[in-house]
């Protein structure tokens, strides 16, 4: 499957296409693979978010955070990112007006 080749976005697109054609029994057979695809997507977004925060790239962190919250709203990572969004927004606004950077922002756990 695409996940084995680290093509997560392609894997998700394929699952969405297949979903309209599969019977419930056929879909059940792919359930574990589908979970793996979505876990990989969440992990990749978490890495993007963490790297953006580490690099103080607040706009990219906000974008990745919004994607985590929108696509995986019921996850612990989404809750943790959501709790930090106001800080990221303030930092992005501060960066736009040239304010100094505050203390580090802790990363969410996957």
C-alpha positions as CSV (number, residue, x, y, z in Angstrom):
1,X,0.0,0.0,0.0
2,X,1.0,3.6,-0.4
3,X,1.9,4.0,3.3
4,X,4.7,1.5,2.9
5,X,6.2,3.8,0.3
6,X,5.5,6.8,2.6
7,X,2.9,8.3,0.2
8,X,0.4,9.1,2.9
9,X,-1.6,11.8,1.0
10,X,-2.0,9.5,-2.0
11,X,-3.1,6.7,0.4
12,X,-5.8,8.9,1.8
13,X,-6.9,9.9,-1.7
14,X,-7.1,6.2,-2.7
15,X,-9.1,5.3,0.4
16,X,-11.6,8.1,-0.3
17,X,-12.0,6.9,-3.9
18,X,-12.4,3.3,-2.8
19,X,-14.9,4.1,-0.1
20,X,-17.7,4.8,-2.6
21,X,-17.3,1.4,-4.2
22,X,-16.6,-1.0,-1.3
23,X,-19.2,-3.1,0.4
24,X,-19.1,-3.0,4.2
25,X,-17.4,-6.4,4.3
26,X,-14.7,-5.2,1.8
27,X,-14.2,-2.0,3.8
28,X,-13.8,-4.0,7.0
29,X,-11.0,-5.9,5.5
30,X,-9.1,-2.7,4.8
31,X,-9.9,-1.1,8.1
32,X,-6.5,-1.7,9.8
33,X,-4.6,-0.5,6.7
34,X,-6.8,2.6,6.6
35,X,-6.1,3.3,10.3
36,X,-2.4,3.1,9.5
37,X,-2.7,5.6,6.7
38,X,-4.5,8.1,9.0
39,X,-2.1,7.5,11.8
40,X,0.8,8.3,9.5
41,X,-0.9,11.5,8.3
42,X,-1.5,12.6,11.8
43,X,2.2,11.8,12.7
44,X,3.4,13.8,9.7
45,X,1.3,16.8,10.6
46,X,2.6,16.6,14.2
47,X,6.2,16.6,12.9
48,X,5.4,19.6,10.6
49,X,3.9,21.4,13.5
50,X,6.8,20.7,15.9
51,X,9.4,21.6,13.3
52,X,7.7,24.9,12.6
53,X,7.5,25.7,16.3
54,X,11.1,24.8,16.8
55,X,12.1,27.0,13.9
56,X,9.9,29.8,15.2
57,X,7.9,29.7,12.0
58,X,4.7,30.7,13.6
59,X,2.6,31.0,10.4
60,X,3.5,27.4,9.3
61,X,2.9,26.1,12.8
62,X,-0.6,27.7,12.8
63,X,-1.3,26.2,9.4
64,X,-0.2,22.7,10.5
65,X,-2.1,23.1,13.7
66,X,-5.3,24.1,12.0
67,X,-5.0,21.1,9.7
68,X,-4.5,18.8,12.7
69,X,-7.6,20.3,14.4
70,X,-9.7,20.2,11.3
71,X,-8.8,16.7,10.1
72,X,-8.3,14.9,13.4
73,X,-10.6,16.8,15.9
74,X,-11.0,14.0,18.3
75,X,-7.3,13.3,18.9
76,X,-5.2,14.3,21.9
77,X,-2.9,16.1,19.5
78,X,-5.7,18.2,18.2
79,X,-6.7,19.2,21.8
80,X,-3.1,20.0,22.7
81,X,-2.5,22.0,19.5
82,X,-5.8,23.9,20.1
83,X,-4.7,24.9,23.6
84,X,-1.5,26.5,22.0
85,X,-3.1,28.2,19.1
86,X,-3.7,31.5,20.9
87,X,0.0,31.6,21.9
88,X,1.0,30.9,18.3
89,X,-1.3,33.6,17.0
90,X,0.2,36.1,19.4
91,X,3.7,35.2,18.4
92,X,2.8,35.5,14.7
93,X,1.3,38.9,15.3
94,X,4.3,39.9,17.4
95,X,6.7,38.8,14.7
96,X,4.8,40.9,12.2
97,X,5.4,44.0,14.4
98,X,8.9,43.1,15.4
99,X,8.4,42.2,19.1
100,X,11.0,40.0,20.8
101,X,10.2,36.3,21.2
102,X,8.8,35.0,24.5
103,X,9.9,31.7,26.2
104,X,9.6,28.4,24.3
105,X,6.3,26.7,23.5
106,X,6.1,23.1,24.5
107,X,5.3,20.5,21.8
108,X,2.2,18.3,21.7
109,X,2.6,14.5,22.1
110,X,1.6,12.2,19.2
